[in-house]
């Protein structure tokens, strides 16, 4: 069977840029929707047998109706094409309050044809999957409150809670595997972290602690494909072995932590005991470019001025900035703050989609006097000499001579 697997859409991630005058949507949201369109188009054109979305449709568990409309349009295209589609619940889709609807509840409530929402651990057989010849073990995101309620635990040590839950999940998955028809492919899909997986920058936006699935659970050779979501860095945690344990990553770059990551969806030919995986790169994603510059080379080259500081910083920016999100991080002596012409840099980066200047003034470390000596025991000339030395002042000898004359006159 042919499977399309993607995850971490986060279509309402509008943290950069302006709004589109025609649609009223943030331009960054249109970037995410463009990637989602690419994935839906691929599913329809290649007539895949099944689509698995492994969680996190939005960045917010209470998305605005406009974003729900745009997500719904794309999922309805899959429904109208009669492509069986599974929507797994991720941590960003789920409300922490017990009993509250999750962000993609409407597809379940309205019983949209060929769309199934997976919001609890379950084992699906062909008769549950519109007769697609496959079996699915689903493990959506589980909140800490749900864990504690399920395990009838009070607010005890978090480590103990996760340890108990991991044990329960392993036992449940083992039961499902034993129940499975050994002649049909078996797929595990989960929105969780896997022991040994490489995290990306999304670690910064995760809420609460992670449930970490043990490698023995996801690398069980009785499974034929493991469709993961939650970690934004694309990777196969079981590379070169069966089953593939795939994080396709987010469908667009979320922030500069993902600047160097390409974006993918997966087309997999899943057979019992043998799966072929094809990584499909999503073309045309928005570029994130980060540059770092230090003004120390300018300082060492002579007197600083607005002109030579600005020209130096321009030289540190990429030649092609068209439609990219640019960040320039500048380290400089605090006293040079006035020499950085921010308006000139923004004008130079006018072709960029957005330009961020991050200024990091460096504060000189305090001068340490010799051990056992106190400031009060040092003369003004001694203190001045130590200051000149630590600050690497030019013509210190001449200045020290003048200081002696001034102090002598005052005396």
NURO-947097 format. One record per residue: residue in three letters; x, y, z of N, C-alpha, C in turn. Coordinates in steps of 0.05 Angstrom, whole numbers, plus 5000, padded with zeros to 4 digits. Layout:
// residues N
ALAXYZXYZXYZ ...
This chain:
// residues 411
UNK501749765000500050005000501850255000 UNK500750464988502250714986501250915007 UNK503051005024502351185046503651455043 UNK502151675049503351935051503252015080 UNK505552105091505852165119506952455122 UNK505652625137506752885144505852955172 UNK507053175182506453245210507153545215 UNK506253645238507053905248506654125227 UNK504054165220503354365200503554645212 UNK502554685236502754955249501955185231 UNK499655155218499055345196498555635205 UNK498055675231497555945241500056075253 UNK502355975245504956085256505556345241 UNK504356565251504656825237506557015253 UNK508956915259510757065276512657255260 UNK512457265234514057445218512357565196 UNK513057805188511957915163509358055165 UNK508258125141505958295138503458115131 UNK501258255125498758125116498458155086 UNK497157955074496557965046494058135042 UNK494158345025491858525022489458385009 UNK489858174993487558044980486057854999 UNK487457685014486157495031485857585060 UNK487557785067487457875095489057695114 UNK490257475103491757295119494657385121 UNK495957325144498857385146500357245124 UNK502357375112503857245090505256995099 UNK506056985124507356735134505356505135 UNK502856565142500756355142500456245113 UNK500556425093500356335065502756155058 UNK505056205070507356025065506755735075 UNK505555715099504855455109502655325093 UNK500755485085498555375068499555285041 UNK501555425030502655345005503955065007 UNK505455015029506654755034504554545037 UNK502354615052500154425056498854355030 UNK498554555012497354504986499154314970 UNK501754344972503654164958503153874967 UNK502853834993502453575004499753454995 UNK497653614996494953514988494953454958 UNK496253624942496453574913497853304908 UNK499953254923501553004919499852764926 UNK498352784948496652554956494552494934 UNK493352704922491352664902492452564876 UNK494652694867495852624841497052344841 UNK498152264864499351994865497451774875 UNK494951864880492851674888493851484911 UNK494851604932495751444954493451304967 UNK494051084980491950924993491151035020 UNK492951185033492451285060494251525065 UNK493051725079494651955089494651955119 UNK496951975131497152005160498352275167 UNK496852435181497852685192498452635222 UNK500952665230501852575256501752805277 UNK499852985275499353175296500453455293 UNK499153645308499753935309498954075283 UNK496354105280495354255257495854555261 UNK495854645286496154925292498454965312 UNK499155215317500955265339499455325365 UNK496855375362495155455384492855265386 UNK492255175410490054985414487355115412 UNK487255385409484755525405485055695380 UNK485255575356485755725332483455905324 UNK484056125311482056305301480356165279 UNK477756225277476056105257477156125228 UNK478556345222479756385195481756165190 UNK483456095209485455885205484155615204 UNK482055575219480555315218479355285190 UNK478355505179477155495152479255405132 UNK481655515133483755455114484755165116 UNK485055075141485754795146483554605135 UNK481054685141478754515133478554495103 UNK479154715088479054695059480954485048 UNK483354465059485354275049484553985056 UNK483553945081482853675089480353585073 UNK478553775068476153695052476853615024 UNK479053715013479853634986480653334987 UNK481853245008482552965011480052795014 UNK478152895029475552755033474052735006 UNK474052944991472552944965473952764944 UNK476652734948478052544930477952254940 UNK476452214962475951944973478651814982 UNK480451984992482951875002482751845033 UNK482851605043482651565072484851725086 UNK484151885106485952065120485652045150 UNK487852005164487851985193489152235204 UNK487852365223488752615236489352545265 UNK491952535272492752475299492852735315 UNK492052725341492052965358494853005369 UNK495853255366498453325377498253505402 UNK500453575414500453735439499354015434 UNK499754125410498754395404495754395397 UNK494654155392491854135385490054085410 UNK491254015432489753905454489554105477 UNK487154145487486754325510487554175536 UNK488954315554489754195579487354135597 UNK485054255592482754215609481253965600 UNK480653785619479253545613476453605604 UNK475553485582472853525572472553735551 UNK474653905547474454115526475153995499 UNK473854105478474354005451477154065442 UNK478353895426481053955415480654105389 UNK482954195377482854385355481754275329 UNK481654015325480653905300478153725306 UNK476753785327474453635335472253625314 UNK472053835298469753855280469553635259 UNK471853525251471853305231470653055243 UNK471053015269469852785282466852845287 UNK466153085297463453155303461653135278 UNK462653235256461053245231461252985215 UNK462952795224463252535211463852575181 UNK465952735176466752785148467652525135 UNK466652465111467352215098470452185093 UNK471451955098474251875093476252025112 UNK475252165132476952295152476452185179 UNK478552095193478251985220480152135238 UNK479152235261480752365281481552165302 UNK484152155308485251965327485952125353 UNK484152125372484552285396484952115421 UNK485251855418485751675440487251425430 UNK488751295447490251055439488150845428 UNK488750735405486950545393488350375372 UNK487050145365488049965345485949945323 UNK486750025299484850035276485449805257 UNK483349665249483549445229482449545202 UNK482749385181481749475155478849565155 UNK477149425171474349495172473849775184 UNK475849865200475650135211476950345193 UNK478150255171479650425153478750415124 UNK476050405121474850395095476050175078 UNK476649945091477649695078480349725066 UNK481949925074484749945065486149715079 UNK487749555064489049315075491449385093 UNK490949495116493049575134491949585163 UNK493749575182492949595210494449825223 UNK493149985240494350225251494150215281 UNK496450255294496450305323496850605327 UNK494950735340494951035342495551115371 UNK497451295374498251395401498451705399 UNK496151835404496152135403497652245428 UNK497952515429499252645451497552595477 UNK498952545499497552505524498452715544 UNK496652875555497353085574498052965601 UNK499453125617500153035643497752985661 UNK495753165658493253135674491752885667 UNK491752825640490452575632491952335642 UNK494652355642496252135652495452075681 UNK495452285697494952255726492152145732 UNK490252255715487452155719487251865711 UNK488551785689488451515680489851325699 UNK492051415711493551245730492651275759 UNK490551445763489551505789491751575809 UNK493351775799495651865815495252145824 UNK496452215847496452495856498952625845 UNK499352875854501653035843504252935855 UNK505052695846507552585855509852655836 UNK512152545840514452605823513852555794 UNK514552745777514052725748515352475736 UNK517752425744519152185734517651935738 UNK516351915761514751675767512351655749 UNK511051895744508651895727509451795699 UNK511651905687512451825661513251535660 UNK514651445680515551165681513150975681 UNK511051045696508650885697507250885670 UNK507151125658505751145633507150995610 UNK509751025609511350885589510950585591 UNK510850485616510350205620507550125610 UNK505550295616502850235607502650235576 UNK503950435564503850455535505250215522 UNK507550145532508949905521507249655523 UNK505849615545504149385549501849395529 UNK500649635525498349665507499149615478 UNK501449725470502449675443503049375438 UNK504149255458504748965456502148805452 UNK500048885466497448745463496348785435 UNK496649035424495649085397497248925377 UNK499848915380501548765361500748465361 UNK500348355385499548075387496848025374 UNK495148225375492448205363492448235333 UNK494548345322494648415293494748165275 UNK493548205251493747995230496548005218 UNK497947785221500747785212501147785182 UNK498947765167499147775138498848055127 UNK498048245144497648525135499748715147 UNK500448925133502349125143501249245169 UNK503149305187502449415213503949685217 UNK502549895222503650165225503150275252 UNK505150395265504750545290505050835283 UNK503050995292503351295290503051415317 UNK504851605324504851725350505852015348 UNK504752175366505752455369507152455396 UNK509752425395511352405420514252415413 UNK515952425433518852415430519752125431 UNK521852065417523051795418525851815429 UNK526451635447529151635458531251615436 UNK533151805436535251805416534751985393 UNK532352105391531752285368533152545373 UNK533852685351535152945352533053165352 UNK533153335372531153545374532053795358 UNK530153945348530654195335529954425354 UNK529554665343529054905359526254905371 UNK524554725362521854715373521854645403 UNK524154545412524454485441523754735457 UNK524154975446523655225460520655275464 UNK518955165446516155235448514455015459 UNK515654785467514154575478513154645506 UNK510754555512509554615538509754365556 UNK510854405580511054185599513153985591 UNK513153765605515153555601514253365578 UNK516253235566515653055545515352765555 UNK513452635543513352345546515252225525 UNK517252075533519251965515518751665511 UNK518151585487517651305481520351165479 UNK520550925491523150775490523650675461 UNK526150655454526950575427525950285421 UNK525850115441525049845437522149825428 UNK520550025436517750035428517350095399 UNK518750305389518350405362520050245341 UNK522150115351523849965332523149665331 UNK520849595342519949315341519749215312 UNK521249015304521248925276518548815267 UNK516748765285514048675277512348905266 UNK513349155270512049385257513249425229 UNK511649545211512549585184513149875177 UNK512050055193512650345189511750485214 UNK513350685223512750845246512551135238 UNK510151245239509551525229509451705254 UNK511651855258511952025282511352315275 UNK510552455296510252745295511252865322 UNK511753125323512453275347515253395345 UNK517253245335519953355332520153475303 UNK521053715301521053855276523453795258 UNK525453665269527853605253527453345237 UNK527453355211527053105195529152895201 UNK528252645205530152435212528752155212 UNK530351955207529551675211531151575235 UNK529751535257530951455282532051165281 UNK531151015261532050735257533250695230 UNK534850895221535750905193537250645186 UNK536550535162537850305152536750045162 UNK534750055180533549815192530549815188 UNK529349595194526449565193525349555221 UNK523249715227521749895209523050175208 UNK522450325188523250615188521650755210 UNK523050915226521751075247522151365239 UNK520151485226520451735212519151975226 UNK520752185230519752445235520152605209 UNK517952675195518352835170519053125176 UNK518553215201519153495208516753675202 UNK517053925210514854125204514854185174 UNK512554285164512254325135513354595126 UNK514054765144515355025138517255095161 UNK519155265156520955345178519455515198 UNK519755435223518355575245519955825254 UNK522555785257524256015265527155955256 UNK529056115266531856095257533155835266 UNK532055705286533055445294532855235272 UNK531055285253530655095230531655205204 UNK533355415206534355555182535655365162 UNK537155175172538654995154537254735147 UNK534854695158533354455153531554475128 UNK531854285110529954265088527354145099 UNK525154185084522454095093521453875075 UNK520153675088519353435073516553335080 UNK515553175062513452985069514452715059 UNK513052495067514052225061512052075044 UNK513051945023511551745009512851475015 UNK511251295026512351035034510750805021 UNK512250615009510950364999511250165022 UNK509050115035509049945059508049665053 UNK509849475058509149185055509849045081 UNK508748815084509348655108512248575108 UNK513748675127516648605129518448765111 UNK517348945094519049085075517749355068 UNK519049575074517949845069520050015055 UNK519250145034520950325019520050615024 UNK521950785033521251055040522451255021 UNK520851445012521851654994521351935007 UNK523552075012523352345024522752545002 UNK520452685004519652874983520153154994 UNK522153294983522753564992520553764983 UNK519753935001517754134995519254374984 UNK518854434959520354654946518954924952 UNK520655134951519555404953518955494981 UNK520055355001519555445029521155705034 UNK520155865052521456125058524256085070 UNK526156235060528956215070529256365096 UNK530656245115531456385140534556405139 UNK535656645140538556675139539456835163 UNK541256715178542456855201545356905197 UNK546257155202549057225201549857345227 UNK552357305235553557415259555957585252 UNK556157815264558457995258559558115284 UNK562158155285563458285307564858535297 UNK564558755311565759005303568659025312 UNK569758815325572458825334574458865310 UNK574058735287575958785264575959075256 UNK573659215257573559495250575059655271 UNK574759575296576059715318579059695316 UNK580059455309582959405307584159545283 UNK582359605263583359725238583660025240 UNK582960155263583260445265580760565277 UNK580460825272578160965284575560875272 UNK573560835290570860755280569261005272 UNK567560965252565761185243563261055234 UNK561061215231558561115221558860985194 UNK560561105177560861005150562260735149 UNK564560715162565960455159564660235175 UNK563260295197561760095212559459985195 UNK557960165183555660095166556559925142 UNK558760015129559659865106560559585113 UNK561859565136562759305146560359115151 UNK558359225164555959055170554458985144 UNK554359155125553159085099554658855086 UNK557258855089558958645076558458375089 UNK557358375114556758115128554057995120 UNK552458145106549758055098550057895072 UNK548157705067548257555041547757735018 UNK548757654995548357814970545457794961 UNK544257554963541457524955539757504980 UNK538257714985536357715008533457715000 UNK532957684974530257714964528257514978 UNK526157624989524057475002524957295025 UNK527357335035528257175058527857315084 UNK527757165105527657285132530457285143 UNK531557525147534357565153534657655183 UNK536657535196537357625223540357685223 UNK541157925231543957995234544458055264 UNK546257885276546957915304549658055305 UNK549758285318552258445319553258465347 UNK555858395351557258435376559158675373 UNK559158845393560759095391561259215418 UNK563359385421563759525446561359715451 UNK560559725476558159885482558360175473 UNK560760285474561160565466560760605436 UNK560660395421560260425392557260405383 UNK555460415403552660375397551660585377 UNK552560835380551561055363552661035334 UNK554760865330555860835303554360645285 UNK552460495297550960295281548560435269 UNK548460475243546360615229544160405221 UNK542260365239540160165234538460225210 UNK537760475206536060555183537560495156 UNK540160545156541660485131541760185125 UNK541960025147542059735143539259625134 UNK537159745145534459655137533959735107 UNK534959965099534660045071536259855053 UNK538659775062540259595046538959315043 UNK537459235064536058975064533158995055 UNK532559195039529759255031528559015016 UNK530158855002529058634987528258395004 UNK529158395029528458175047525558185055 UNK524457945060521657935070521458075097 UNK523458025114523558155140526458165149 UNK527258385162530058415171530058465201 UNK531658305215531958335244534858405251 UNK535258625265537858695275537958645305 UNK539758465313539958405342542658515351 UNK542558715368544958845378545758725405 UNK548358645406549458535431551858685440 UNK551458905455553759065464555358905485 UNK557958915482559758765501560658955523 UNK560358855547561159005570563858895579 UNK565859075581568458985589568458865617 UNK569958655620570058535647571458725666 UNK570658715691571758885711574758805716 UNK576359015720579258965725579558845753 UNK581058635754581558505780584358595790 UNK584358685815586958765827588358525838 UNK590958535842592458295852591258195878 UNK591357935882590257805906591657915931 UNK590057965951591258075976591458375977 UNK590858505955591058795954588258915952 UNK587759145966585159275965585459545951 UNK583259635940583359885925584360115942 UNK583560125967584260345984587260365988 UNK588660145984591560145988593160235964 UNK591760285941593060355916592760655912 UNK594860785901594761065895593161115870 UNK592161365866590761435842592361375816 UNK594961415817596661355794596761055788 UNK596960895810596960605807594360505794 UNK592160615804589560525794589260615764 UNK590260855758590060955730591760785712 UNK594160715721595960545705594660275700 UNK593260165720591959905716589659925697 UNK588260145698585960195679587060215650 UNK589160375647590360405620591260135609 UNK592459975626593459715618591159525609 UNK589059515626586859335620585259425595 UNK585159685591583659795568585259815543 UNK587959745545589759755522589660025509 UNK589860235525589760515515592360585501 UNK592060705477594460795463595661035478 UNK598361065475599761285488599361305518 UNK599161065530598761055559600961195575 UNK603461175565605661305579605361605580 UNK604561725557604262005556601962105575 UNK599761945574597462005591598161985621 UNK599761785627600561745655602361985664 UNK603962085646605762315652604062565658 UNK601962605640600162825644598662805671 UNK597862555677596462505702598162575726 UNK600762515725602562575747602662885751 UNK602763025728602963325729600363435742 UNK598063325734595463425744595363375774 UNK596063125782595863055811597863225827 UNK600263275815602263435829601363715833 UNK600063835812598964105815596764125836 UNK595063915836592863915856594063895884 UNK596163735886597463715913598563975923 
